Amino acid sequence: MFKKVLGIGAFAAAALFAGAATAQQGPIKIGIILPYSGQFADAATQMDNAIKLFVKQNGDTVAGRKIEFIRKDVGGIAPDVAKRLAQELVVRDGVDILTGFVLTPNAIAAGDVSDQAKKFMVVMNAATSIITTKSPYMVRTSLTTPQINEALGKWAATKGGVKKVYTMASDYGPGLDAEGGFSRAFKEAGGEVIGSVKMAVANPDFSAYVQRAKDLNPEGIYVFVPGGAQPPAFGKALSERGIDPKKIKVFGQGEITDDAALKSMGDAALGIITGFHYDPNHKSAKNDAFVKAFNAEYKRNPDFFSVGGWDGMQLIYDVLKKTGGKTDAQGLVDAAKGSKWESPRGPISIDPETRDIIQDVYIRRVEKVDGKVVNVEFDKVEAVKDPVKERMKK
């Protein structure tokens, strides 16, 4: 026990020394921890590309100080590695700010370092509600899973034209959080969940799960599956089992109909209704410019990882301007609280109490526009806070 306490004390002392060293008017160092390799590498690429694009458009100097980035590859879901990399960034590299974080376990682990070393930390994606409770110096610019799914669940019961749904979710943390949030809000708004199933995460046989749902003849089906290969496989199962989303309404979080999924699913996706905070087809001057610049630079559309990275950089630049380039964590987090700006996704702000994002949740339907299958926004739930933290306040 003594050795453990001594180790933490030594780390804290080293971190304070590093902080003192970087308090001079040298460059502001930002440590980025992302899974640049492994199965989540594309998410890291999309986020980092947005970071690079933001700096290209806004310059690499803020409040008279040069911005310097140090990138670290966490490789995947690896909380021990994430914590070690965060410690190295603070103690050895002397970073002033920690950011990135596609995955929840990694963000939670690095949060311990942010807390102990008193370093400002901006989470650009990881979406589990509890993350921002792990350090008083942490802010999130992405989303929370309950924020999206509770908004969608309430909308489905009050405006979606269904009162009985069957839920289907992948059997792991994000899937359980998403399904739990949707079901809670759906039932509170007067709906009934007539059944549910937890699906295997690895190589699931969706056809059997979909058939089970069809046999119950629900008015609607809610589904959460990881992005990547699974949304197209789920869409194929819907088609093969004769479920038409235009007749039995299919609801889900936005990943199931992202750009890559729609390219694979084609017409099988038509009619699926999702809730999400960003889509490249969102109509606004800010987003049009963002999508155009992103495509010009990287030959592809930005996605929700990209907008999390873009807005993370917007927040970092804004707070540094407010502090005049000073990088003490308390000053930066105080400057972040209550910040608001117009994002490519729409108006967003940072809740001064929870340090989490407040944003609109868009209700979208997959439609064919000019021969292309796309998400079309047709309603929205405005200024949504993280509902889990809102309940905790009561």
N, C-alpha and C positions, 0 to 999 in steps of 0.2 A: 504493500500500500504506500509506504514511504517513497519507494522508487517511482511509483506512478505519479504521485503528487509532485515530486521533484521534477519529473519530466515535463509535466504541464507547466510548472513554474518557469523552468528553463526556456521552454518554447515561448511563453508569454513575454519573458524578458527579452529574448532574441527578437520577437516580433515588434516590441516597443522600440528596440534599438533600430530595427530596420525602418520603422515608421518615422523615427526622428531623422534618420539619414535622408529619407525621401521628402521630408518637410521643407527642404531647401528648394530654391527655384530651379531645379533640374527638370527633366521630363516627368510627366505623370505616367506611371506605369500601370497598365491594365492587364491582368492575367485572365486569359480565356481558357476555360476547361470544357472540352467538347469531345465526343466520340468520333474523332476523325477517321478511325479505322473500325472495321467490324460491321455488324448488320445495321447500325444506326448512322453510318458514315454519310449517307445522303442528307439526313436531317442536319448534321453538322455542317455540311457543305452549303446547304440553303441558308442556314443562319449566319455562317461566317461570310458568305457572299454579300448578305445584306449589310453586315458590319463594314465590310470593305467599301461597298457602294456608298454608305452614309459618309464615311471619311473622305472618299473621293469628292463627294458633292459639297461637304461642309468644311473641308480642310482638316489638317492634323495638328492644329494649334488652337487651344481654348484658354481664354483668360491670360494670354501671353505665354502659355506653357505648352511645349511640345507633347503630343500624345504618343506613347510607345506601347506596342502590344507584345505580349509574350504568350504564345499558344502552347497548350499542353493537350496531348491525346490521352483520354481516359479509356478508350478502347471499347466501351460498352457499359453494361450495368456493373459497376465496380466501385462500391462506396469506399472501400479501404484505399484503393488507388486514388480516387478523387480527393480523399482527405490528405493523403501524402502529397499529392501534387499541389494542393492548396497551401499546405505547410511550406513546401519548397518555394512556391511563388512568393510567399510572404517573407520567409526568413532568408533565403538565398538570393532571390531576385529582387526583393524589396518593392513588391508591387503595392500600389495604393488602393486598387479596386479589383475585386474578383467578379467575373461574369461568365456567361455562357449557360451551361447546365440544361441539357436536353431532358435528362432523366431524373426522376424523383429521388431514388436512393443516393445518387451522387450529390444532388443539391443539399439533401439533409446532412450528409457527411461533411461537406464543405462548410455548411452553416455553423458547425462547431468551431471551425477555424475562424470564420468571420467573427463569431462571438468572442472567443478567447483573445484574438489578436486585435480586436476592434478595427475591422476592415469593412468598408462599404461593399455590399455584394448585391448585384443585380441579376435576378433569375430571369432568363429570357424564354424559357419554355416550361420546365417541370411543373406539373399541374395539380398535384395533390394539395389539398387545402392547408394541411398543417405546416407546410414548408416554411412559411414566413415567421412561424413562431419559434424557429430554431435559432434565430439571431435577431437582436434588436436593431441591427445595422443592415438588414436585408429588405429589398424591395423587389416586387415581381411585375414584369411588363407583358405577360402572356395571357394566361387564363387560369381558372381553376375548373376542374372537372365538374364539381357540383354547380358552379355558376352557370355552365352551359346546359347541363341536363335537368336541373330543377326548373330553369326558365322554359325549356322545351316541354317538360312534363306538365307544367301548369298550362302552357299554351295548348297542348294537345287536348286536355280535358275541357278547357273553356272555349277554345276557338277551332280546334281541330276536327270537330264533328265525331269524336269517338268517346265512348264511356267505358268500354271494356277492351283491355289490351293484354297481350301475352308478351312477356319479356324474355329476351335471349341475350346473354352476355358471356364473354370469355372469362374463364375462371382464374382471374389474377387481379391484383390490386386495382388498377385503373378500371377494369371491367366491372368489378364489384362496386366501386365508388360511383361509376356512371349509372349503372342500373339502379343502385340504391337511391341516388338523387332523383332520377326520373320517376321512379315508383313513388317515392315519398311525396313529391309535388303533385303527381297525377292523382293520388288518392286524396290528398288534402283539398284538391280542387273538385272533388266529387266523382272521380273516376274509380274503376275497379280493376285490379290486376287479377285476371282469372287463372293465371299460371305462370311459371317461370322455369327457365332451365339455365344451368351454368355449363358452358361448352368448353371442351378441352382447348388449351391454348395452342398446343403443337399438333399440326396436321389434323384438324377436326374434320369429321364427316358431316358437313353441313346439311346434306340431303336428309339424313335421319332426323336431325333437330327441326328442320323446316317442316317435315311431314308431321311431326308431333304437333307443331303449332297449327298447321292447316286443319288437322283433325278436330281441333277445338273451335274452329270457325270464329276467330275473334274479329272484332271490328278493326283492330289495329295490332301491329307487332312492333315492339321496340327492340332494337339490336345494337349491341356494342361489340365490335371486333377490332383488333389492332389494324393499323394501316399496313400498306404493303400488298402482299399477295392475297390476304384473306377477304377484303371487300369484293374483289371480282369473283372469288370462289363462292361467296355468299350470294351474290347476285345471280350467278349461274344456277345455284340450288333453288333460288326463288323461281326462276324461269322454268327449270325442269319439273318442279313440283306444282306448277300451274298457279302460283300466287302472283297476281297482278297488283302492283303497288297503287294502281289507280282505283282499285276496288277494295282490297284489304290494305288499309294505309300502313305504310312502313315508315317508322321513325328511327332516327339515330343521331349520334354525334357526327360532326362534319367530316371526319376522316373517311367514313365509308363511301363518300362521294367526292373525294378530292380529285384533282386533275388526273393523276395516274390511275385511280380506280375507275373513273368514268371512261377512260380510253379503253380499258379492258372490258368493262361491263356493257358498254354500248347502250342499245335500246332497253336492255333488261333493267336499267336503272331508272327509267322514266317513271315519274310519279313519287319517287322516294323523297320524304320530307326530313330535313335535318336542321338542327340548330348549331350555329357556330359563330365565331367572332370575326372570321376573315375568309374572304374568297377573292381571287384575282379579278373576278367579274363584278365586284362591288362598284357601284356607280358613284364616283366623286372625282373632282378634278385632282385631288391629292393622290388618289389611288391610280388614276389614269397615268399620271406622271411617273409614279413609282413603278408600275408594271412596264411602262415603255422603257424606262431607264434600265430596269432589271433585265428585260429581254435583250436590249441593245448590248449589255455587258456580258450576259451569261447564256443567251439563246434559249431561255426557258422562263416560264412564269414563276414569280415568287409564290410561296405558300405560307402557312401559319407559322412555320419555323422562321421564315424570312422576316415576317412582320414583327415577331417577337424580338429578333435581333435588331431590326431597324429602330423600333421604339425603345429598346434598351439603350441604344446609343444616343437617341434623342434625350432620354432622361439623364444620362451621364453628362452629356454636354450642357444641358440646361442647369444641372445642379452645380457644375464646376463654374459656370458663369455667375451663378448666384453667390458662390463662396469666394469669388475672385481668384480661383485656382487653388484654394486651400483644400487639403484632402483629408482632414481629420474626419473619422467616420461619423461622429455625432453631428458635425456640421453638415455633412453631405446628406445624411438621412433626414435631418430637420428640413433641409432645403427641398428634399424630394416629397415630403408629406404635403398633400394638397395640390401638387403639380398637375397641370392639365394642358392638353394640347390636341391639335387636330392630327390624327394618325391616318395613314392610308386606309385603316379599317373604319374610321369615323372618330367621333369625339371620345377621348379617354382621359382618365385622371387617376391619381394615386390616393386611395383612402388614407387620410391622415391618422386614423386609429389603427388600422390593420396593416398598412403599407402594401396592400394588395390593389390590383387594378380594378377600376370601375369602368364598365364598357357596355355597349349595346350588344345584345345577342340577336343575330339575324335568323329568321325562319326562312328556309329556302326549299324550293321544290326542283327536282331534276326535270328539265324540259329540253326540247329540241329547238334551238334558235339558229336560224340560217344554216340548217343542216348539221349543226354541231350539238352534242349532248352536253349541257352545262347546268350549273346551279343558278337558279333565278330567285333572288330575294323578293319576297312578297309581303312580309310582315317583320316586325322586330319588337323586342322587349328592351326598353330603354334603360340605360344607366343601372345595370345589374351589378350588385356587390356580391362578394362571396357569401352564400347563404349560411354556410357552416359557422363562419365567424360572427355573422349577424345573430345566429341563435345563441352563440356563446356569450354574447353581451347581455342577454336577457336573464 
